[in-house]
């Protein structure tokens, strides 16, 4: 074992755990060496129907096959039983081609998507076919070696475990309602945070889906597998390993006691202290979040829902004051606003002044929704009701918006922050997204549960200057709550400080300061401190940005065709190619700069003066809009009929001023920001509207809309890494 790798194993033990004894270190070192020598070749013929993990010598089969080389098809009865154990009762949904694959299997040259399972071509493996063996010894895993993939210069470096498919890709995504884990997996590769060598990793991601308590066994089986197949979990005692748990109750639903005690749970639920049963008149709320270990992540809100709630017209956008419809420009809505379920059974709360105001158990929202309604439903200037036909208008025009808990975590505080309404949060012992790295009192109002009766007094004491300061602070905080890399920008933001990049920034800071408590991490790490304030760190630091522009030939790249169908809508189809649309955008933008009227120039300058954007323009490699999810060819890896692929599209060549301004006819210069989905930017080429890159903005390509217009996540622009 190389000395530097052994040093990594010894020096990066689990946080607050003693380093392993000498004999354990020797055992770990031998395990790492053995990992490259003990793996037997996969069974002969494995790649006909399955995928050979050449690092481990493991033959992975699609869910409808079994056997050492996947040659044996399952009977319908056996498949139904397998699907039942995977949590899907409907065998047709379980094995449907509508199930999608991570990163589209990087096909068609590396693999094809078969009902959610990546059938990789010989020599490629991993749950997205991104891995192969290479390096100096030809035995070291590498990521996308044929596509020029390099890890980002700035950490963290994240190793993704390649787990058996029964723990990951066999599990149907047709009914999946929370896509955070999928997007995160794809963006790790797109952003360059992914590394294939565990010895070089700062963190280890266990890519299991944790949505409800029934998923707990999956984590348990995954950890048992890691302890036997890889050295890293044992080496760290589970430290520097993390999972994403998106269930209502966070870690509590899926933790496995001592087995996962040192694993970091990234979840939406920050309840750090229990709530007693007698107080709630229901079952108790057990503490779920461990502040020393876990991270509270904002809820991912899809673009369709952002539009439904009116958030794509966010007050944070620099053009809001001049381009928003007149009826929402002024804060002329309620002083305090909440619209949503109040009683657990969805009945209407009583208004007769008698407590309790809801029938049955009062544990829903820890009684906060019920109490706010009881004390304030008829107060002048207050709107507290189970529903509101003017939901999107009031979200944008209200002064304070109640971000209530639900059966666990809520998302209304995030809707408020993104829309530009100052959020009011009520939940004793509950940390909100990114706390303690952000202080929600800086841009919102935190109210103790006991102070609900005097809520009106607390809000009334906030004067105009303090309110204006909160609104200014909210603009930066909202960027940390948005998944702009996936959905596109809608606040005029660059995407530099979005939720995905914020999670990476927190993980990187914790890797740099493993023994620093979270509440002191910003003080210890100037880079994280600057990032959370939406500014660059000292001397660039961890937030250093690439300054060069890059020329890219858009005529090269994978074949144009249908992208893997995404959860939010129909697939992007071949029509006008992304390069053609981009070139048109470039020509418009260049014409705007060269011959714009004074009014147009002023509008352009406003779009450039966005918080989080940088002066220099970056660049990206652009290829066709996407890749067809095609099946492997007749030699045979499937008995399905292969689909015909589109020929590579030829990009339009700009002429005149565009050609003169570019270094060659097919070079594309991309702004240093994610494309915009805001209706305020639709007609402004300088604002880089997403529709100039892809037609299906509701069906983001692998890696999110930050990768729009490229042929592969390996070509996704690294705008600030």
N, C-alpha and C positions, 0 to 999 in steps of 0.2 A: 504493500500500500504506500503510495507517495506520502512523504512526510507532511506536506501541506494539508493533505486530506485528513490525515490522522489528527493534525493539530486542530482542524475544524471540528472533528468529532468530539475532542476533549474539551475545547474551549466554549462550545455553544450548548451547554447542557440546559435542562429546563430551568426556567426562572425560579429562583429561591430554592433550588434543589442542589445538594452537594454534588460535586463532580463524581463520576463513576469511579469505583475502585480500579486499581491497575489491572487486575485480572479481567474486569468487565471491559476495559478499554481494549485489551488485547483480543478479547472475544469479538468485540465490534469490528476491530481492524481485520480480523480473519474473516468475519462475515462479509465485509465489503469486498475483500479479495475473492472470496468464494462466489460472490454474486456474478463475477465475470467468468468463472471457471466451472461452476457446478451445473449451470443450466444445460440440460440436455436439449438436443434439437427437438422441435415440435414433431408430432407424429407425421409420418409420410402422408402427403395429400391434404394436410391441414388447410392450406390456402385455397383449395377448391371451393369449399363452402365457408370456411372460417378465417380467422386472422391469427397469424403466428406472432406472439410476443417473443421476439428473438432474444431479448435480454434475459427473460425468465424461462424460456422454453415452454411457454404455456399456450395451448391452442384454445382460442376463444371462439365459441360458436354463436350463431344467431339464436334467438329464443325458440325457434321451431325445430332445432336440431340438437343432437347429442352424440356422444361417442368420442373416443380419443382424437379423431380427425374430423368430427362433425359430419360423418357420412350417413348417420342414421336419422331420418326424419321422425319427428314425434307424431304419434297418432293425435287425432283431434281431442280425444279425451285427456291424453297426457299433456297436451298443450294447454287445454283449459285449466287443468290443475296447476300447471306452472304459472299461468297468468293469475289465477286466484291467489297464489302465494305471493305474487308480485303486487297484489293490491288492485287488480283489474278483473272484474267479474265477466265482462264482455270479451270473449276471445277474439272477436272480429276487430274491436278497438285495440286490443292488446297487440295484435300482430298486423295492424294496418300499415300500409305504406304512407299513411298520413302522419305517422310518427316521424319526427325530424331528427337530424343528426348534427352533432356538434361540429361547427365549422364546415358543414357540408362534406365532411371526410376529406377536405382538401382535394376533391375530385376534379376531373375524372382521372388524372394521372396517378393519384395515390390510392384512391378507393372509391367506393360507391355506397350510398345510403340504402340499407335494406330494412325497412320498418323500424327505423331508429338505431339500428346496429351498423357500425361502419365495417364493411367488408373490405379490408385493406389488400392491396396488391402485394405479392411476395416482396419482402424486404422492408415493408412499412408496417407499423403497428401503433398502438395507442388508441384511446377511445375516439380520436379524430384522425387517425392515420398520420399524425404529424411526426412520429418518431421513426428513426432508423438507427442502425449501428454504424459508427464511424470513428473519428478521432485517430490518434496516432497508432493505436493498437487495433483499430477496426472493431472494437468491442464496447466502445463507449456510446451511450445513446446521444443523439443529436436531434435538434428540432429543425424540420423543414430544410434539410441540408441542400436540396436542389433549388431552393428559392431565395438563397442569400439571407436567411434569417440570422440576425444577431441580437443578443439580449440588449436591452436599453442600458445606456451608460450609467443612469442613476437608478438605485435600488428602489424597492426591494427586489431580490431575486427569489422567485417562487417556483418551487418544484411541485408538479401535479402528479399525484400517484395514479398509475394506470391500474385501476382495480378490475377484478373480474366483471364481466358484463352483467351478471345477475345482480350486482350491487349498483349498477349505474345504467347502462344503455338499454337493458332489457325492460326497464320500467317505463311504461307508456307515458307519453307527454300530451296525449290528446286532450285529457281533462285537466291538465296542469293549469292552475290559476295564478301561480306566482313564479315568474320567470327569472328572478334575480340570480339564482345560481347558474343558470344556462348562460345568461348574458355575461356574468363574471368570468366563467370558464373561457368563453370566446375572446373576451377582451384581454385576458392575461396574455394570450398569444399575440393579439393585434397590437398591444401596447409594448411588447418586448419584455414584459416582466417575467415571462416564463423561461425557465432553464431546465435542461434535461439531465443534468448531473446533480444529484442530491448533495454531494459534498460541497458544491458551490452555492447552495441555497441559504437564504436568510430565513425563509419560512417554507412550510410544507402544507399544501392544501389537500384535504381529504374530500374528493368531489362526490359526496353522497347527497342525495336529495333528502332534506329534513323538513317536512311540511307539517307533520302531525305526530302524535304519540305512537302511532302504528309504525313509524319509520325508525323507532329507536333500535330495533333489532338489526337494522341495516348498518348503523354506526358500530354496533358491537361486533358484527361479523367483519366489518372493514378493518377495525383495529386489530382483531385477532389475525387477520390476513397480513397486515403490515408488520406485525411483530414476528411473523415467520418468514415473510418474503423479502423484507427490506431491513436494513440496519438502523434507519434514522429514528423511528419511533422509540425503539429501545435505547438508542444513544441519548436521546433528549428526555426520556421519561414522559414523552407526550408534549413537552414544551415546544414552542415555536411551530406547533401544528395548529391548524385552524379549520373550522367548518363554518358553513353559513346555514343557520337555522331560521326559516321564515315562518314558522308556526306562530299562532297568537301568543303563546306562552314562552316562546324562545327556548333557551337551553333546557328548561324544566321538562319539556316534552320528549327530549331525546337523549339527555345525558345518561351515562352508564356508570355512575358512581366512581369508584377508584380508577376504573379503566380509562375514563376520559377526564380525570380530575385536573390534569395539567393542559388539556386542550383548550384553546381559545375559541369561544363561541361568538361568532358575529351574528347578531340577531336584531330584531326590531323592538324587543321587549326589554326595558331597562329596570324592571322592578328589583330593587336591591334589598328591600326589607319586607318581611311578610305582613299581611293584613289579617287580623284575627276574624274568626268565623262569627263570633257573637256580635261584633260590630257591624258586619255585613248582612247578618241574618241569612247566611248562605254558607257554602263550603269556603274554607279559608283560601286566600291568595298566598301561595308560597313564594318566597324570594327565588328569583331565577337568575338575575344578573350578578356576576362577581366583578366588581370594579377593577380589582387588581389584575384580572385575566381577560375579561370579555370586552367586546366593543359593540356599541349600539349603532346600527346602520339605519339610515332612512329607508322608508318603503319605496320600492320602485313603482312609479305610476306611468302607465303606458301613454303613448302619444294620443291615442283615441280618448282616453279618460281626461288627459290634460285639455284637450279641445272641448270635451263635454262640460268640464267645469269652468271653461273660459280662461284657463291659465295661460294658454298660448298668447293671450292678450295681456300678459302680466304688466302690472304697474311699474315694474323694474326696468322695462325696456326704455331706452333713451327717446324713442319716438312716441311713447304713449301719450304725452301731453298734446301732441299735434295730430296724431293719426288715429287715436282711439275714438270710437263712436261717442258723440256728445253725451249720451245718457250715462256713460261710465267714467267720464274724465274726472269728475269731482267726487270727493268722498261724501256723497249725500245719502248714503245708505244708513242702516242702523248703527248706533254707537257700539253696540255689542250684539254679535250675531252667532246663532247656532241653528243648524237645520240637520236633523238626523234622528235615529232611533233614541228613545229615552227609556222606555220600559223594555225589559228583556224579551217579553212575549210580543213586542211590537204593538201593543195596545196603546191607546191614547192616555197620557197621564191625567189624573184628576186635577181639577182646578178649584176644588171646594175649600182649599186651605187646610185640609186634614192630611197629616203625615201618617203612613207613607202614601205617596201619590201614585204608586204603581202596584198592581196586584202581585202576589207571590214573592219569590225571592228578590232581594234588592242588591245582590252581589254584582250585577252587570255594571260595568264602569266604576266599580267600587263605590257606587251610589253617587258619583259626582254629577252625572247627567241629571239624575232625578233631583238632586239637591239644588242644582242651578235652576232647573225649571221651577221647582217649588218656590224658591225665593224671588225669582226675577221674571217669570213668564209674562207678567202684565206690567212690568216697569216701563215707563215712557223711554223710548229710544232703544229698548232692548227687544230683540227678536229671538225667542227660544221656542222652537216648535219641532214636531216630528218630521216636517217636510217644508219645502219652500219652492214654489213654482218659479221664483226668480233667483234660484240658487247661484248661477254663475254671475249674475249682475251684483248680487249682494256680497259675494266673495270678493269682488273687485272694488266695491264702493263702501264697504263697512270699515269702521275705524279699528275695532278689535274683533277678532274671531276666536271662538272657543275651540281649541284643539283637544277634544275629549278622548279619554280612553274608551275602549269598547269591552269585548270579552277578554281583552288583553291589550296588546298595543293598538293604537289608532293611527290614522293618517291625516285627519283633518288639520292638525297643527302644521303638517307639511304642505297641504293644499294652501293654507293661509300664507305661509312663508313664501311659497312660490308665486302666489298671486300678488303679494305685496300688502296683505292685511296683517297687522301686528298680532301675533298669536298669543292667546291666553292659555296657559297649561296649568292643570290642576291634577296633582297626583303625588301624594306624599311618598317619598322613597323611590320614585320612578325617575330614572335618568332618561332624558330625551336624546335624540340622534346626536352623536358626536360629543355628548357630555362625557367627561369633564374637559374635553379639548375646546369646546365652545361653551360660553355661558349664555343660556337662553334668556336670562334677565337683561342682557345687553340689548337684545333686539325684540324681546317679547316681554310678557308679564307672567311670572310664576306666582300662583296664589295657593296658600295652604288650604287643605280641605276644610279645616275648622273656620277659615275666613270666608267661606262661600256666602254666608248671609250678608257680609259687608263688602261683597265684590264691587258694588256700585261706588262705594266710598274709595276703594283702592284705585279704581280706574279714574274716578273723578279727580284724584289728587295728581294725576299725571298731566302736567302743563304742556303748552304748545312746544316749548323748546325741548323738553325731554322726549316728547312724542316724535318730533322731527329727528332727534338723534337716534331713536330706535329704528325709525324708517331707514335712515342712512345705513345703519349697521345691518339691517335686515337684508340689504341688497347683496352684501358679501355672503352672509350666512345662507341665503337662499341658494347660492351657487353650490354650496356644499351639500344641499339637500336634493339637487337635481341630478338626474342621470343623463346629462346633456350629450355625452358621447354616444349613447344609444338612441335617444329620442330626437336629437338635434337641439339647437339652441332656440330659446323663445324669450329670453330676457335681455338679449343683446350681449350675452356672455360669450367668452371665448371657448369655454369648456375646460379650461386649464384647471379649475378648482372644483370640478364636479364630484359627485359622490364616489365614483370609481377611483378617481385620482386621489381623493381624500383618504379612502381606505388604504391605498398604497402608501400615502404619506405617513399615516399613523403607524402602519406596520414597519416602515423603514425607520421611523424615529424610535420605535420600541426595540428594533434590532440594534440600533446604535447605542441605546441606553437600557439594557435589559433589566437593570436593577432599580430603575427610577419609577416611583409610583405614578400612575396616570395623571393624577392631579398636579404633579410637578413637572410633567414631561415637556410642556411648552417652555417653561422656564429654563430647563436643561438643554433644550434643542432649539437654537435660533432658526433653523431651517423650517421646522414644523410651526414655530410661532409665526413666522412670516407667511407661511402657506395658509394658515387658518385665518389670517388677516387679509388674504387675497393679494399678497404682494410677494415679490421674489425674496429669497433668503440672502444672507450676507455672502458676497462674492459669488452669487449664483447658487452655491451650495447644492443641496438636494433638489432645488427648484431651478437649476441651471437650464437654460433654453438653447436649443440649436439655432444659430443665427444665419446659416447659409441658405441660399436659394438653391434648388436642385432642378436640373433639366431631366425630363423623362420622356422617352419615346412611347406615346400612347398606342402605337401600332402593334406593340408586342403584348403578349399576355395570353391567358387561357381562353378557350373558345367562349363566345358569347352564347348565353342561353338562359334558361330559367334558373333562378336562385332557389335554394331550399325554401320551402314554404315556411314562413315565420308565423308566430302565434297570433299576430294582430291583424291579419288580413290576407289578401291574395298575393301570390308570388309576383315578383318583378318579372316582366316578360320582355322578350326582345322586340324592340320597336326602334325608335331612334336611340342610337347608342349613347352611353354615358360620355365617351370622349367627344362626340358631336355636341352634346349639350354643354359640356364644359368649355369647349372652344367657343361656342356661341356666347357663353357667359364671359369668357375672357375678352372677346371682341367688344361686347357691350361695356365691360368695365374699362377697357382701354379707351374706348371712344368717350366714355364719361370723363375720364381723366384729361383727355386731350382737348375735347371741344364742348365741355358742359357749360350750361348757362350758370349764372351766379347762384340761382336757387338750387340747381342740381348739385353744384359743387358744395354748397352749404350742407345739403342733405348727406352727401358723401362724407363730409368731415365729421358729421354727427355719428355716422355708423362706425367710423374708425376710432372715435373717442370713447371706446367701451371699456368699462372696468374689467380688468383681467386680460385685455388684448395687449399685444406688444407691437412696437413700431415696425420692426422688420417683418417682411413676409417670409413664411416658410414654404415648404414645397411637399409634394407627395407624388408617388408613382401612381399613375392612373392607367387602368386597363379597361376592359369591357365591364359592363355593369354587374356581371355575376357569372357563375358557372352552373352548367346543367347538372342536376343530380342524376347522373346516368348510371346504369348498371354495367358491371364489368363484362367484357366481351366473351365471345363464344368459346374460347379455349377454356372457357370455362369455368368461370367461377360461379355462375348461376344458371339455373335452367329457365330464367326469365328472358323474354325477348328484349335485346338491347334497344334503347331509344336512340334515334338519330340526333346527332349534335349539330348545332348551328356552326357555320364556318366563322372564323374570326372576323369581327367587323372591322371595316376600314374607317379610321377617323377622318372627319373633314379637315382639310387643311385651311387654316386662316390665311387671309391675304391682306394686302395693304398695310394699314397701321398696326394691325395685330401681328402680322408676320415680321414687321420691322422691329416691333417691341420685344419679340421673343427671339431666343437664340437660334431656334430652328422652327420649322412649320408645325411640328407636333409637340413642342415643349409646352407644358402647362405649369403655371405658377399658382400654387394654392395659398390662400391667406392662412395666417397663423391662428385659425379658429375653426371650430366645428361649424358645419353648414347650419342655416337657420330655417326653422319651420314657422316662425312668427308671421302672421298675416301682414304685419307692418313692413316686412322685408320682401314680400313676394315680388314686387315690381322694382326692387333695388338690386341690380347686379352686384354692386359693390358689397352688399350685405351677404352675398354667397348663399342664396336660397337653395335648400336641399333639392327642390324639384328640378333644379338645373342639372342634377347629377343622377337622380333616380326618379322613376315615376311612382313607385310604390313606397312612399315615405312611411306608411303604417306597417310595412314589412321590412324592417331594417335588415341589411345583410349581416352575415357573421361579423362580429366586432362592433356592430352598431352603425349609426349614420355617420360617425366619424370616418368610417371606411367606405362610405358611399362612393361609387364610381371606380372602385379598384377591383381587380380580378381575384384577389386572394388576401386573406388577413396578413400574410407576410408582406404585402405591399401597402398595408394601412399606414397612413402618415404618422410619423412620430413627431408631433407638432411641438412637444415640450419635454421630451424625455431625455 
